[in-house]
């Protein structure tokens, strides 16, 4: 029997689609150039011409938020997909290699997991340099240990499933077992974990930009917008509030979506 979608799934999916559509729209249209300065409009309050006001350089806040949201989504998606792919490959190697090599791989993974993800990302970003691409690489590398550990546990569990044992008895190679029989069986849970991780990646990108380790001016980033607004938050709150609210809603949307998907896969619902 088909179950009705949960409220969390509906809200998370609707909010995610809204932000994705807004990001796509920013590719072809923004009310003003996100980097265009108008010093006569410095600290302009929200109005009909500037719906969310202007910042300390007279840049339109709505245009910058649209562009910053696109940057956050793009960087988070690429980082999570890359980090998860590397982590899954490490987990597969550990699951099918000799026990000694498997133990070494997973102990190294456990050692890396001892460092908080945000600290790992900050350290890597400081080494790799500033900018969008280095921050994406840093976030992806910081997420590899988590995906490797989670995937390894799921692979060991699925490796003992009946259909995998049957394929092994018929002489299937390790590569065929891994990519034809095991990974497809884990697709639902892996996609759920990937979706839930996007929210964390968005926060990481914003944190790096806030600290000056990520995207650099004049490019728009939600974290950098919050950093620039710190000095004016009491006198001109519209500089910080829109970016902060959008960031919270963006992360919440992916968390709701990830939790709802996890619940449906756990219960075996459709």
C-alpha positions in Angstrom: 0.0 0.0 0.0 1.4 3.4 -1.0 1.9 5.7 2.0 1.2 9.4 1.9 4.4 11.5 1.9 5.3 12.8 5.3 5.0 16.5 6.1 8.8 16.7 6.5 9.3 15.2 3.1 6.8 17.7 1.4 8.3 20.7 3.2 11.9 19.7 2.6 11.3 18.8 -1.1 9.3 22.0 -1.7 12.0 24.2 0.0 14.8 22.5 -1.9 13.1 22.9 -5.2 12.5 26.6 -4.5 16.2 27.2 -3.8 17.3 25.2 -6.8 14.9 27.2 -9.1 16.1 30.4 -7.6 19.7 29.4 -8.2 18.9 28.5 -11.8 17.1 31.8 -12.3 20.2 33.7 -11.1 22.1 32.3 -14.0 20.0 34.3 -16.4 18.4 37.1 -14.3 19.1 39.1 -11.1 17.5 42.5 -10.4 20.9 44.1 -10.4 24.5 42.9 -11.0 25.5 41.0 -7.8 28.9 42.8 -7.9 27.6 46.2 -9.2 28.3 49.0 -6.7 26.2 52.1 -6.2 27.6 54.2 -3.5 24.6 56.5 -3.5 22.6 53.5 -2.3 24.9 52.5 0.5 22.9 51.0 3.4 19.6 51.5 1.5 16.7 50.1 3.4 14.4 47.5 1.8 12.1 49.2 -0.7 10.4 48.7 -4.0 13.6 49.2 -6.0 15.7 47.1 -3.6 13.5 44.5 -2.0 16.1 43.4 0.6 18.0 46.6 0.7 21.7 47.3 -0.1 24.9 46.6 1.6 27.8 48.9 2.6 28.9 49.1 -1.0 25.5 49.8 -2.4 25.2 46.3 -3.8 21.7 44.8 -4.1 21.1 42.2 -1.4 18.6 40.2 -3.3 20.9 39.8 -6.3 23.7 38.8 -4.0 21.6 36.3 -2.1 20.4 34.7 -5.3 24.0 34.3 -6.5 25.3 33.2 -3.1 22.6 30.5 -2.9 23.6 29.2 -6.3 27.3 29.1 -5.2 26.4 27.3 -1.9 24.3 24.7 -3.7 26.8 24.1 -6.5 29.8 23.9 -4.2 28.0 21.6 -1.7 26.7 19.3 -4.3 30.1 18.9 -6.1 31.9 18.5 -2.7 29.5 15.9 -1.4 29.4 13.9 -4.6 33.2 13.9 -4.8 33.7 13.1 -1.2 31.1 10.3 -1.2 32.6 8.7 -4.3 36.1 8.6 -2.9 34.8 7.4 0.5 32.7 4.6 -1.2 35.7 3.5 -3.2 37.8 3.3 -0.1 35.1 1.3 1.7 34.8 -1.1 -1.3 38.6 -1.6 -1.3 38.6 -2.3 2.4 35.7 -4.7 2.2 37.3 -6.8 -0.6 41.0 -6.6 0.2 42.9 -8.9 2.6 42.0 -8.5 6.3 45.4 -6.9 7.2 45.1 -4.2 4.5 41.4 -3.7 5.4 42.3 -3.1 9.1 45.0 -0.6 8.1 42.6 1.3 5.8 39.8 1.5 8.4 42.1 2.4 11.3 43.4 5.3 9.2 39.8 6.3 8.5 38.9 6.1 12.2 41.9 8.3 13.0 40.8 10.9 10.5 37.3 10.8 11.9 38.7 11.8 15.3 39.1 15.3 13.9 35.9 17.4 13.6 34.9 17.8 10.0 34.9 21.6 10.2 38.4 21.6 11.7 39.6 19.3 8.9 38.0 21.5 6.2 39.6 24.7 7.7 43.0 23.1 7.9 42.8 21.8 4.3 41.5 25.2 3.1 44.4 27.0 4.8 46.9 24.6 3.0 45.2 24.6 -0.4 44.6 28.4 -0.5 41.6 30.7 -0.8 38.9 30.5 -3.4 35.9 28.5 -4.6 37.7 25.5 -6.0 40.2 25.0 -3.1 37.3 25.2 -0.6 35.3 22.6 -2.6 38.3 20.3 -2.5 38.8 20.9 1.2 35.2 20.1 2.0 35.2 17.0 -0.2 38.4 15.7 1.4 37.0 16.4 4.9 33.9 14.3 4.2 35.8 11.3 2.8 36.4 9.5 6.2 32.7 9.8 7.2 31.4 8.3 3.9 34.1 5.6 4.0 33.2 4.5 7.5 29.4 4.5 6.9 29.7 2.8 3.5 32.1 0.2 4.9 29.5 -0.9 7.5 26.7 -1.1 4.9 28.9 -3.0 2.5 29.9 -5.6 5.1 26.2 -6.1 5.9 25.1 -6.4 2.3 28.0 -8.7 1.4 26.3 -11.4 3.4 23.0 -11.0 1.7 21.5 -14.0 -0.1 21.7 -12.5 -3.6 25.4 -11.6 -3.1 26.2 -15.1 -1.8 24.4 -16.6 -4.8 26.4 -14.4 -7.2 29.6 -15.4 -5.5 28.8 -19.1 -5.7 28.4 -18.6 -9.5 31.9 -17.3 -9.7 31.2 -13.5 -10.0 34.3 -11.4 -9.7 34.9 -9.0 -6.9 34.3 -6.0 -9.3 31.0 -7.5 -10.4 30.0 -8.2 -6.8 30.8 -4.7 -5.8 29.3 -2.7 -8.6 26.5 -5.0 -9.8 25.2 -6.7 -6.7 26.2 -4.6 -3.6 26.2 -0.9 -4.6 22.8 -1.0 -6.3 21.3 -2.6 -3.2 22.8 0.3 -1.1 21.7 3.1 -3.6 18.7 4.2 -1.5 20.7 4.5 1.8 23.7 6.1 0.1 21.5 8.7 -1.7 19.8 9.4 1.7 23.2 10.0 3.4 24.3 12.1 0.5 21.2 14.3 0.6 21.6 14.8 4.4 25.3 15.7 4.0 24.6 18.5 1.5 23.2 20.7 4.4 26.5 20.1 6.3 28.5 21.0 3.2 26.6 24.2 2.8 27.4 25.1 6.4 31.1 24.3 5.8 31.3 26.4 2.7 29.6 29.3 4.5 31.9 28.9 7.5 35.1 28.9 5.3 33.8 32.0 3.5 32.9 33.7 6.8 36.5 33.1 8.0 38.0 34.4 4.8 39.2 31.0 3.7 36.6 30.4 1.0 35.1 32.5 -1.7 36.8 35.9 -2.0 35.3 39.4 -2.7 33.6 40.6 -4.8 32.0 37.2 -5.5 28.8 36.6 -3.5 28.7 34.0 -0.7 26.2 33.7 2.1 29.0 33.2 4.6 31.0 36.1 3.3 27.8 38.3 3.4 27.3 37.5 7.0 31.0 38.3 7.7 30.8 41.7 6.0 27.5 42.5 7.9 29.0 42.0 11.4 30.0 45.6 11.8 26.6 46.9 10.8 24.2 44.3 12.3 22.9 46.7 15.0 22.5 49.7 12.8 21.5 48.1 9.5 20.2 44.6 10.3 18.9 44.0 6.8 22.5 43.3 5.8 22.7 40.2 7.9 19.2 39.0 8.4 18.4 37.9 4.8 21.6 35.9 4.3 21.3 34.4 7.7 17.7 33.4 7.2 18.3 31.9 3.7 21.3 29.9 5.0 19.2 28.5 7.9 16.3 27.6 5.6 18.7 26.1 3.0 20.3 23.8 5.6 17.0 23.0 7.2 15.5 22.0 3.8 18.2 19.4 3.1 18.1 18.1 6.7 14.3 17.6 6.5 14.6 16.0 3.1 17.4 13.7 4.3 15.6 12.7 7.5 12.3 12.0 5.6 14.1 9.9 3.0 15.9 8.0 5.7 12.6 7.3 7.4 11.0 6.0 4.2 13.9 3.7 3.3 14.1 2.4 6.9 10.4 1.6 7.0 10.6 0.1 3.5 8.0 2.5 2.2 7.6 3.6 -1.3 
